[in-house]
Amino acid sequence: MSSHVFDLAVIGGGVIGLAHALAAARAGKRVVVIEKDARANGASIRNFGFITVTGQERGDSWSLARRTRDVWAEVAPKAGVRVEQNGLYLTARSPEAIAVIEAFLATEMGEGCALMTADGFRQASGGLGGPDLMGALYSPRDLRVESRTAIPALAAWLEAELGVTFMTETVAFEAAPPILRTSRGTVEAGAVVVCPGDDFVTLYPERIAGFGLKKCRLSMLKLADPGLRLPGALMSDLSLTRYRGYSALPQAAALDAKLRAEQPSHFEHGVHLIAAQGSDGGLIVGDSHHYDHLPGPFAPAQAERDILDEYARATGRAPPPVLERWTGVYASSDDRTYLIDTPRPDVRLVMVTSGTGASTGFAIAERVIGDLFGL
Ligand SMILES: Cc1cc2nc3c(=O)[nH]c(=O)nc-3n(C[C@H](O)[C@H](O)[C@H](O)COP(=O)(O)OP(=O)(O)OC[C@H]3O[C@@H](n4cnc5c(N)ncnc54)[C@H](O)[C@@H]3O)c2cc1C
């Protein structure tokens, strides 16, 4: 039984937990992060590492993403995290898709973004694009990191440079400040932020149940180096019907109807395309979306075929060989992109419920820590 005293205990060592540890440590607080695995092994290391601003839901999420992107840009070099790619290119194959891009550019979210011609995109990308390419949305705002190395690097930097304590392979099962009970004994902390990711049952299960959340399972692939350098992260037409910053625009309805008729299997499996490149040249490519109370481990092979099919349509190239495949799960809500709950005055429960935690987490954490400590 060990005993320690902290100002803040963060439960969960994924990107949302680390974001809270950063915000609190920067405010001079003594912080402990309690993580049940030896290191983060969930959604935060399984994702694209795509820090997406353009395409986030208009309003709050878009603003949170802009701030989060700036924090990543500031922290990454200090933590030894390489920014692998800058910018986003979203290719379009139909007039309906071009209409959505034009509508997006007319909003405040389009500032600094541009519609490229098909030739312009081909030149920028070393000749990518199928015969039906009509143009591409370019956004300079977005960043991409390699999450499987970035998250451990961020944790190591928080420990070494900001004095954050990590208790790993430790489950927190009661958070009642000033006492937390864990599988390795008690911890004393004046306040607690619970960032449980897709664990709905260990802490505050009744509060979490009240939000009516589901879980979303995604299929992901790593492809071999395609033999060219992508100019930035790549998305395509289907993304315009998934990301709320586009899909909530009235012009998206016609595109949605068209693509549902043309690519029904992609919609059945919630497939759209993100292709992000790392420094080894390999591509992280995905993804699919299957929603359930308890998503099983059995990912349909058709979803993978649909992802590779969309890659071929968007790039005009056969996909390189698959090197790795994995699934990831995140908490999902029909009516909110994230939640901040207050089960007790000294406890916050923070969950990103829209698959955007790497893109909005730092800004959410600044808000939560400011509120919790009255900063
Ligand atoms: C395949 C995939 C692709 C994605 N792509 C992107 C992307 O490109 N960009 C983006 O912004 N977002 C993306 N997302 C979403 C993003 O990854 C998540 O929103 C984010 O990682 C959630 O972070 P988290 O810290 O809340 O959860 P997690 O990463 O799941 O971490 C939660 C941690 O809490 C620990 N934990 C839970 N309960 C306890 C307890 N009681 N005691 C101790 N430890 C506990 C768990 O072990 C876990 O490590 C993607 C998600 C997936 C699955």
The ligand as an SDF file (V2000), in Angstrom:
LIG
                    3D

 53 58  0  0  0  0  0  0  0  0999 V2000
   -8.8200    4.0900  -35.1960 C   0  0  0  0  0  0  0  0  0  0  0  0
   -9.0270    5.4800  -34.6550 C   0  0  0  0  0  0  0  0  0  0  0  0
   -8.6640    6.5790  -35.4300 C   0  0  0  0  0  0  0  0  0  0  0  0
   -8.8320    7.8680  -34.9300 C   0  0  0  0  0  0  0  0  0  0  0  0
   -8.3110    8.9310  -35.6150 N   0  0  0  0  0  0  0  0  0  0  0  0
   -8.2690   10.1440  -35.0170 C   0  0  0  0  0  0  0  0  0  0  0  0
   -7.5270   11.1940  -35.5890 C   0  0  0  0  0  0  0  0  0  0  0  0
   -6.8070   11.0090  -36.5810 O   0  0  0  0  0  0  0  0  0  0  0  0
   -7.5960   12.4300  -35.0200 N   0  0  0  0  0  0  0  0  0  0  0  0
   -8.3060   12.6370  -33.8690 C   0  0  0  0  0  0  0  0  0  0  0  0
   -8.3560   13.7620  -33.3940 O   0  0  0  0  0  0  0  0  0  0  0  0
   -8.9410   11.6340  -33.2440 N   0  0  0  0  0  0  0  0  0  0  0  0
   -8.9290   10.3930  -33.7830 C   0  0  0  0  0  0  0  0  0  0  0  0
   -9.5360    9.3590  -33.1450 N   0  0  0  0  0  0  0  0  0  0  0  0
  -10.1700    9.6110  -31.8600 C   0  0  0  0  0  0  0  0  0  0  0  0
   -9.1340    9.7390  -30.7490 C   0  0  0  0  0  0  0  0  0  0  0  0
   -8.1450    8.7320  -30.8900 O   0  0  0  0  0  0  0  0  0  0  0  0
   -9.8430    9.6440  -29.4030 C   0  0  0  0  0  0  0  0  0  0  0  0
  -10.8450   10.6610  -29.3330 O   0  0  0  0  0  0  0  0  0  0  0  0
   -8.8650    9.8370  -28.2500 C   0  0  0  0  0  0  0  0  0  0  0  0
   -7.7520    8.9920  -28.4010 O   0  0  0  0  0  0  0  0  0  0  0  0
   -9.5520    9.5800  -26.9230 C   0  0  0  0  0  0  0  0  0  0  0  0
   -8.5380    9.7210  -25.9480 O   0  0  0  0  0  0  0  0  0  0  0  0
   -8.7910    9.2600  -24.4570 P   0  0  0  0  0  0  0  0  0  0  0  0
   -7.5740    9.6000  -23.7100 O   0  0  0  0  0  0  0  0  0  0  0  0
  -10.1090    9.7710  -23.9880 O   0  0  0  0  0  0  0  0  0  0  0  0
   -9.0180    7.6740  -24.5850 O   0  0  0  0  0  0  0  0  0  0  0  0
   -8.0130    6.4440  -24.6470 P   0  0  0  0  0  0  0  0  0  0  0  0
   -6.9390    6.6290  -25.6210 O   0  0  0  0  0  0  0  0  0  0  0  0
   -8.9080    5.2560  -24.8040 O   0  0  0  0  0  0  0  0  0  0  0  0
   -7.3410    6.4280  -23.2140 O   0  0  0  0  0  0  0  0  0  0  0  0
   -8.0870    6.1610  -22.0490 C   0  0  0  0  0  0  0  0  0  0  0  0
   -7.1400    5.5010  -21.0730 C   0  0  0  0  0  0  0  0  0  0  0  0
   -7.7360    5.4290  -19.8020 O   0  0  0  0  0  0  0  0  0  0  0  0
   -7.3080    4.2290  -19.1820 C   0  0  0  0  0  0  0  0  0  0  0  0
   -8.2820    3.9670  -18.1200 N   0  0  0  0  0  0  0  0  0  0  0  0
   -9.6340    3.9190  -18.2500 C   0  0  0  0  0  0  0  0  0  0  0  0
  -10.2010    3.7110  -17.0540 N   0  0  0  0  0  0  0  0  0  0  0  0
   -9.1820    3.6290  -16.1430 C   0  0  0  0  0  0  0  0  0  0  0  0
   -9.1480    3.4270  -14.7390 C   0  0  0  0  0  0  0  0  0  0  0  0
  -10.2600    3.2940  -14.0120 N   0  0  0  0  0  0  0  0  0  0  0  0
   -7.9450    3.3840  -14.1210 N   0  0  0  0  0  0  0  0  0  0  0  0
   -6.7990    3.5320  -14.8370 C   0  0  0  0  0  0  0  0  0  0  0  0
   -6.7850    3.7300  -16.1790 N   0  0  0  0  0  0  0  0  0  0  0  0
   -7.9660    3.7870  -16.8190 C   0  0  0  0  0  0  0  0  0  0  0  0
   -7.2710    3.2350  -20.3050 C   0  0  0  0  0  0  0  0  0  0  0  0
   -6.4160    2.1550  -20.0200 O   0  0  0  0  0  0  0  0  0  0  0  0
   -6.7670    4.0790  -21.4680 C   0  0  0  0  0  0  0  0  0  0  0  0
   -5.3630    4.0060  -21.6480 O   0  0  0  0  0  0  0  0  0  0  0  0
   -9.4230    8.0550  -33.6440 C   0  0  0  0  0  0  0  0  0  0  0  0
   -9.8080    6.9540  -32.8910 C   0  0  0  0  0  0  0  0  0  0  0  0
   -9.6150    5.6680  -33.3740 C   0  0  0  0  0  0  0  0  0  0  0  0
  -10.0040    4.4910  -32.5290 C   0  0  0  0  0  0  0  0  0  0  0  0
  1  2  1  0
  2  3  1  0
  2 52  2  0
  3  4  2  0
  4  5  1  0
  4 50  1  0
  5  6  2  0
  6  7  1  0
  6 13  1  0
  7  8  2  0
  7  9  1  0
  9 10  1  0
 10 11  2  0
 10 12  1  0
 12 13  2  0
 13 14  1  0
 14 15  1  0
 14 50  1  0
 15 16  1  0
 16 17  1  0
 16 18  1  0
 18 19  1  0
 18 20  1  0
 20 21  1  0
 20 22  1  0
 22 23  1  0
 23 24  1  0
 24 25  2  0
 24 26  1  0
 24 27  1  0
 27 28  1  0
 28 29  2  0
 28 30  1  0
 28 31  1  0
 31 32  1  0
 32 33  1  0
 33 34  1  0
 33 48  1  0
 34 35  1  0
 35 36  1  0
 35 46  1  0
 36 37  1  0
 36 45  1  0
 37 38  2  0
 38 39  1  0
 39 40  1  0
 39 45  2  0
 40 41  1  0
 40 42  2  0
 42 43  1  0
 43 44  2  0
 44 45  1  0
 46 47  1  0
 46 48  1  0
 48 49  1  0
 50 51  2  0
 51 52  1  0
 52 53  1  0
M  END
$$$$
